[in-house]
Amino acid sequence: MNQKTDELDNYSQAGAKITPQGEDGGFHQSWYPIALADEIKPGEVQGIDFLDGRVILYRGESGKPYVSSAFCRHVGADLSVGKVMGENIRCAFHHWSYDVTGKCTHIPAGDDIPDNARLFVFPTVEKLGIIWVFNGEKALFDPPYFDGLEDEELEFKSSFLIDLPQDPWVLLSNSHDFQHLEALHDLIIHSEPSDIRQPDPYHMEADIIFEDKNFGRMEQFQRIFGTNILTLTGTMQGQTMCTLFGGKPEPGNKTRGFMCTATRKGDGTPEDETRVQMVLEMGEAFFRSLSEDDDPIMRVARFRNDNLSSSDWALAKYFEYVRTFPRAHPSKNFIT
């Protein structure tokens, strides 16, 4: 038997339902895009819905971003209405202050600091114009990147893409749904991956060549990080083209999606800078066109994963990867 038959048979025999995020063990342990980097300035704080609760994102006066649980451990005031003090966050209600580790360091009344006066602090990085947080006490793998390219080599543009009432892994299933890519998006798949690889428990990868009637031929290396991030690294019309989608889970099994488009930096001449901007705009337009096609379907779909046909061999491999992906919710008692 070949990989296609094996993948579908193995998945059909497993026959397991994929539990919605937030149930039976929590949320997938992945990096999640929490906000666009330019949405928050040094000394600012904002509240954000995340997982099944609420967190705060703030930049210390140094410019470094931090993400922690939103509710003060005293009487539960929302720290998004608090104040950044250096690298710390101070609650507006009684001025309890918390440092970057989440520990309460000062109570103005002079009382002893309770042992449990501590916020949950998420591993946080700023990368590719997006602020990412990891669902866990420690990250299990690196934040997303474009294979073979350093961030410093790239000109990139990041932006909000879409809000949809589905878990992030549902949106990423499109990357392995070749019936869908051809039927809905009218893509011509010149080289469907015969080998979809899972190099470790946290990634999937494949090579694919396809063509869009408006944007031309694309040769791409596809990598999935966790169950909510897709990167495509390769070429579009002969130009270096990289695209990224990342989904953030929100209460009610909803997803807020972000995207990044990137290409190699220009040589500094006006002509080449014009080319770079044209490539970025073209890549963004392609990704947005796919999203616009999916939007009305995903808004009302009751997604299922238990009735696949023979053409769904790659989708079966993806579903099994999602079904067995590690879940946890260490911040549950802090953010809800």
C-alpha positions as CSV (number, residue, x, y, z in Angstrom):
1,M,0.0,0.0,0.0
2,N,1.1,3.6,-0.5
3,Q,1.1,6.5,1.9
4,K,-2.3,7.7,0.7
5,T,-4.1,4.4,1.4
6,D,-2.2,3.9,4.7
7,E,-3.1,7.3,6.1
8,L,-6.8,7.0,5.4
9,D,-6.9,3.4,6.7
10,N,-5.0,4.2,9.8
11,Y,-7.2,7.2,10.6
12,S,-10.5,5.3,9.8
13,Q,-9.4,2.5,12.2
14,A,-8.7,5.0,15.0
15,G,-12.1,6.5,14.5
16,A,-11.7,9.0,17.2
17,K,-13.5,12.3,17.4
18,I,-11.4,15.5,17.8
19,T,-12.6,17.2,21.0
20,P,-13.2,20.9,20.7
21,Q,-10.5,23.0,22.4
22,G,-11.2,23.8,26.0
23,E,-12.6,20.4,26.8
24,D,-10.9,17.3,28.1
25,G,-7.4,18.6,28.9
26,G,-7.6,22.2,27.7
27,F,-6.0,23.9,24.7
28,H,-3.3,22.8,22.2
29,Q,0.2,23.7,23.5
30,S,1.2,26.0,20.7
31,W,2.4,29.5,20.0
32,Y,-0.6,31.9,19.4
33,P,-0.7,35.3,17.9
34,I,-2.0,37.6,20.5
35,A,-1.8,41.0,18.7
36,L,0.0,42.9,16.0
37,A,3.2,44.4,17.3
38,D,2.4,48.0,16.3
39,E,-0.9,47.9,18.3
40,I,0.9,48.4,21.6
41,K,3.5,51.1,22.5
42,P,5.9,51.2,25.4
43,G,4.0,52.0,28.6
44,E,0.7,50.8,27.2
45,V,-1.5,47.9,28.4
46,Q,-4.6,46.3,26.8
47,G,-6.9,43.5,27.7
48,I,-7.4,40.6,25.2
49,D,-9.7,37.6,25.1
50,F,-7.6,34.4,24.9
51,L,-8.3,30.7,25.3
52,D,-11.4,30.6,27.5
53,G,-10.6,33.8,29.5
54,R,-8.8,37.1,29.5
55,V,-5.2,38.2,29.5
56,I,-3.3,41.5,29.4
57,L,-0.6,42.5,26.9
58,Y,1.7,45.4,27.9
59,R,5.0,46.8,26.9
60,G,7.4,47.8,29.6
61,E,9.1,51.1,29.3
62,S,12.0,49.2,27.7
63,G,9.7,48.2,24.9
64,K,9.6,44.5,25.7
65,P,6.1,42.9,25.5
66,Y,4.6,40.8,28.3
67,V,1.5,38.7,28.5
68,S,-0.1,37.6,31.8
69,S,-3.5,36.7,33.3
70,A,-5.7,39.8,33.5
71,F,-7.2,39.7,36.9
72,C,-5.5,41.1,40.0
73,R,-5.1,38.3,42.7
74,H,-6.4,40.7,45.4
75,V,-10.1,41.2,44.6
76,G,-10.1,40.6,40.8
77,A,-9.8,44.0,39.2
78,D,-8.9,43.9,35.5
79,L,-5.3,44.9,35.1
80,S,-6.0,46.3,31.6
81,V,-7.1,49.5,33.4
82,G,-3.9,49.4,35.4
83,K,-0.7,51.3,34.8
84,V,2.7,50.2,33.5
85,M,5.4,51.1,36.0
86,G,8.8,50.5,34.4
87,E,8.6,46.8,33.5
88,N,5.8,46.1,36.1
89,I,2.1,46.4,36.0
90,R,0.2,48.1,38.8
91,C,-3.5,47.4,39.5
92,A,-5.7,50.5,39.4
93,F,-7.9,49.4,42.4
94,H,-5.5,49.1,45.3
95,H,-2.1,49.7,43.5
96,W,-0.8,46.1,44.0
97,S,2.2,45.8,41.7
98,Y,3.4,42.7,39.8
99,D,6.7,42.1,38.2
100,V,7.6,40.4,34.9
101,T,7.5,36.9,36.6
102,G,4.0,37.6,37.8
103,K,4.9,38.0,41.4
104,C,3.3,40.7,43.5
105,T,6.1,42.9,44.7
106,H,4.4,45.8,46.5
107,I,1.2,46.5,48.5
108,P,1.0,50.2,49.3
109,A,-1.0,49.4,52.5
110,G,2.1,47.7,53.9
111,D,0.5,44.4,54.4
112,D,2.4,41.1,54.0
113,I,2.2,39.9,50.4
114,P,0.1,36.6,50.2
115,D,2.0,33.6,48.8
116,N,-0.7,33.2,46.0
117,A,-0.5,36.8,44.9
118,R,1.0,35.8,41.6
119,L,-0.2,36.2,38.0
120,F,0.2,33.5,35.3
121,V,2.8,34.8,32.8
122,F,2.9,33.3,29.3
123,P,6.2,32.8,27.3
124,T,6.1,35.8,25.0
125,V,8.1,36.8,21.9
126,E,7.8,39.5,19.2
127,K,8.4,38.2,15.7
128,L,7.5,39.0,12.2
129,G,5.4,42.0,13.3
130,I,3.3,39.9,15.6
131,I,3.4,39.2,19.4
132,W,3.2,35.5,20.1
133,V,2.4,33.7,23.4
134,F,2.8,30.0,24.2
135,N,0.1,28.1,26.0
136,G,2.2,26.6,28.7
137,E,4.7,27.4,31.5
138,K,7.5,26.8,29.0
139,A,7.6,26.7,25.2
140,L,7.8,23.2,23.7
141,F,9.1,24.4,20.3
142,D,10.3,27.6,18.6
143,P,7.9,30.3,17.4
144,P,7.1,30.3,13.7
145,Y,9.7,31.2,11.0
146,F,10.1,30.9,7.2
147,D,12.4,28.0,6.4
148,G,15.9,28.9,5.1
149,L,15.4,32.6,5.7
150,E,16.4,34.8,8.6
151,D,14.0,37.5,9.7
152,E,16.7,40.1,9.1
153,E,16.7,39.2,5.4
154,L,13.0,39.9,5.0
155,E,10.7,42.8,4.3
156,F,7.3,41.8,5.8
157,K,3.8,43.1,6.4
158,S,1.6,41.7,9.1
159,S,-2.1,42.4,9.6
160,F,-5.4,41.1,11.0
161,L,-7.1,38.7,8.6
162,I,-10.4,37.3,9.9
163,D,-12.7,36.3,12.9
164,L,-14.5,33.0,12.6
165,P,-16.6,30.8,14.9
166,Q,-14.3,27.7,14.6
167,D,-11.3,26.4,16.5
168,P,-7.9,27.4,14.9
169,W,-7.1,23.8,13.9
170,V,-10.3,23.7,11.8
171,L,-9.1,26.7,9.7
172,L,-5.7,25.0,9.2
173,S,-7.3,21.8,7.9
174,N,-7.7,23.7,4.6
175,S,-4.0,23.3,4.0
176,H,-4.3,19.5,3.7
177,D,-7.8,19.5,2.0
178,F,-6.9,19.2,-1.7
179,Q,-10.5,18.6,-2.8
180,H,-11.3,22.0,-1.1
181,L,-8.4,23.8,-2.7
182,E,-9.4,22.7,-6.1
183,A,-13.2,23.0,-5.8
184,L,-13.6,26.2,-3.9
185,H,-10.4,28.2,-4.7
186,D,-10.0,27.0,-8.3
187,L,-6.3,26.2,-7.6
188,I,-4.6,23.9,-10.1
189,I,-2.4,21.5,-8.1
190,H,0.5,20.6,-10.3
191,S,2.3,18.6,-7.7
192,E,0.2,17.3,-4.8
193,P,2.5,16.2,-2.0
194,S,3.1,12.4,-2.1
195,D,5.1,12.7,1.1
196,I,3.6,14.6,4.1
197,R,6.1,14.5,6.9
198,Q,5.9,14.9,10.7
199,P,9.5,15.4,11.8
200,D,8.5,15.7,15.4
201,P,5.3,15.9,17.5
202,Y,4.9,19.7,16.9
203,H,5.2,20.1,13.1
204,M,4.0,18.8,9.8
205,E,5.7,19.7,6.4
206,A,5.3,19.0,2.7
207,D,6.2,20.4,-0.7
208,I,3.5,21.6,-3.1
209,I,3.3,23.2,-6.5
210,F,0.0,24.9,-7.5
211,E,-1.3,27.7,-9.8
212,D,-3.9,30.4,-9.2
213,K,-5.6,32.0,-12.3
214,N,-4.9,35.5,-10.9
215,F,-1.6,35.1,-9.2
216,G,0.2,32.5,-11.2
217,R,2.5,29.5,-10.4
218,M,3.6,28.9,-6.8
219,E,6.3,26.5,-5.6
220,Q,6.0,26.3,-1.8
221,F,7.4,24.5,1.2
222,Q,4.6,24.2,3.7
223,R,5.1,23.9,7.4
224,I,2.5,23.7,10.2
225,F,3.5,24.8,13.7
226,G,1.3,23.4,16.4
227,T,-2.3,23.2,15.2
228,N,-2.8,26.9,14.4
229,I,0.1,28.3,12.3
230,L,0.8,27.7,8.6
231,T,3.8,29.0,6.8
232,L,4.5,28.8,3.1
233,T,8.0,29.5,1.9
234,G,8.9,29.6,-1.8
235,T,8.1,31.5,-4.9
236,M,5.2,33.2,-6.6
237,Q,5.7,34.2,-10.3
238,G,9.5,33.6,-9.7
239,Q,9.7,36.0,-6.8
240,T,10.5,35.0,-3.2
241,M,7.2,34.8,-1.5
242,C,6.5,33.8,2.1
243,T,3.1,33.8,3.8
244,L,2.0,33.0,7.3
245,F,-1.4,32.4,8.9
246,G,-1.8,32.2,12.7
247,G,-5.0,31.7,14.7
248,K,-5.7,32.8,18.3
249,P,-8.4,30.8,20.2
250,E,-11.0,33.0,22.0
251,P,-13.8,32.1,24.3
252,G,-16.7,30.2,22.7
253,N,-14.4,28.3,20.3
254,K,-13.8,31.2,18.1
255,T,-10.6,32.2,16.2
256,R,-9.0,35.6,15.5
257,G,-6.7,35.1,12.5
258,F,-3.6,37.1,11.6
259,M,-1.4,37.0,8.6
260,C,2.1,37.9,7.5
261,T,3.5,38.3,4.0
262,A,7.2,38.5,3.4
263,T,9.9,38.7,0.7
264,R,13.6,39.3,0.5
265,K,14.6,42.9,1.2
266,G,15.3,45.1,-1.8
267,D,18.7,46.5,-2.8
268,G,17.8,50.1,-1.8
269,T,17.0,51.4,-5.2
270,P,13.6,53.0,-5.9
271,E,12.9,50.4,-8.6
272,D,13.6,47.5,-6.3
273,E,11.7,48.9,-3.4
274,T,8.7,49.2,-5.7
275,R,9.2,45.6,-6.7
276,V,9.3,44.5,-3.0
277,Q,6.0,46.4,-2.2
278,M,4.4,44.9,-5.3
279,V,5.3,41.3,-4.2
280,L,4.0,42.0,-0.6
281,E,0.7,43.3,-2.0
282,M,0.4,40.4,-4.3
283,G,1.0,37.9,-1.6
284,E,-1.4,39.5,0.8
285,A,-4.1,39.8,-1.9
286,F,-3.7,36.0,-2.6
287,F,-4.1,35.1,1.0
288,R,-7.1,37.4,1.5
289,S,-8.8,36.0,-1.6
290,L,-8.6,32.5,0.0
291,S,-10.0,33.8,3.3
292,E,-12.9,35.6,1.5
293,D,-13.8,32.3,-0.2
294,D,-13.8,30.4,3.1
295,D,-15.6,33.0,5.2
296,P,-19.2,32.3,4.4
297,I,-18.7,28.6,4.7
298,M,-16.8,28.5,7.9
299,R,-19.3,30.9,9.6
300,V,-22.1,28.3,9.5
301,A,-20.3,24.9,9.2
302,R,-20.8,22.2,11.8
303,F,-17.4,20.7,11.3
304,R,-16.9,17.0,11.5
305,N,-13.9,14.6,10.8
306,D,-15.4,11.1,10.7
307,N,-16.6,10.6,7.1
308,L,-13.7,10.9,4.8
309,S,-13.3,9.7,1.2
310,S,-10.2,8.3,-0.6
311,S,-9.1,11.8,-1.8
312,D,-8.9,12.9,1.9
313,W,-5.8,10.9,2.7
314,A,-3.8,14.1,3.5
315,L,-6.6,15.4,5.6
316,A,-6.7,12.2,7.5
317,K,-3.1,12.5,8.4
318,Y,-3.6,16.1,9.6
319,F,-6.7,15.1,11.7
320,E,-4.7,12.3,13.4
321,Y,-1.9,14.8,14.1
322,V,-4.4,17.2,15.7
323,R,-6.2,14.5,17.6
324,T,-2.9,13.4,19.3
325,F,-1.4,16.9,19.8
326,P,-0.6,17.8,23.4
327,R,-3.1,19.8,25.3
328,A,-2.9,21.7,28.6
329,H,-4.4,24.6,30.5
330,P,-2.0,25.8,33.2
331,S,-3.5,29.3,33.2
332,K,-7.1,28.1,33.8
333,N,-7.4,29.2,37.4
334,F,-6.0,32.6,36.6
335,I,-7.6,33.8,33.3
336,T,-11.2,32.8,33.8
